[in-house]
Amino acid sequence: MKKVGKVTHFYDNIGVAIVELETSLKVGDKVKFEGHGADFEQEVTSLQVNHEQVEKASAGDAIGMKTDQKVKEGTEVKKV
């Protein structure tokens, strides 16, 4: 599995994680959240960059994505 990035913030009230990307990520990719109590996989169903819906984001982008479970800052995100 290739590391995609890590969670820098989590909005509990809306279930959205902010992920700092180290490589590109697109809608439809499968990712795994690992560490800090998280260990689950999910499909990327939507991505936001600067509050705008995008199909793909690149390395260096900070993206917002809905998560199936709560995650904490520092949780690693890997491409499955």
VENKALIN-V451969 format. One line per field, one symbol per residue. ss: DSSP state (@ for helix, = for strand, . for the rest). phi: phi as a letter, one per 30 degrees, with the letter a starting at -180 (. if undefined). burial: # if it has 16 or more other C-alpha atoms within 10 Angstrom, else .. A space follows every 10 residues. Layout:
BEGIN
ss->???
phi->???
burial->???
END
This chain:
BEGIN
ss->.========= =....===== =...==...= =====..=== ===...===. .===.==... .=====.... .....====.
phi->.cdclbdcab cedcicccbd dcbdbbejdc bbcbjhjcaa cacdcabbbh icdbdbbcej dcccbdcdbd bcejddcbdd
burial->..######## .....##### ###.##.... ####...... ####.####. .....##... #######... ##..#####.
END
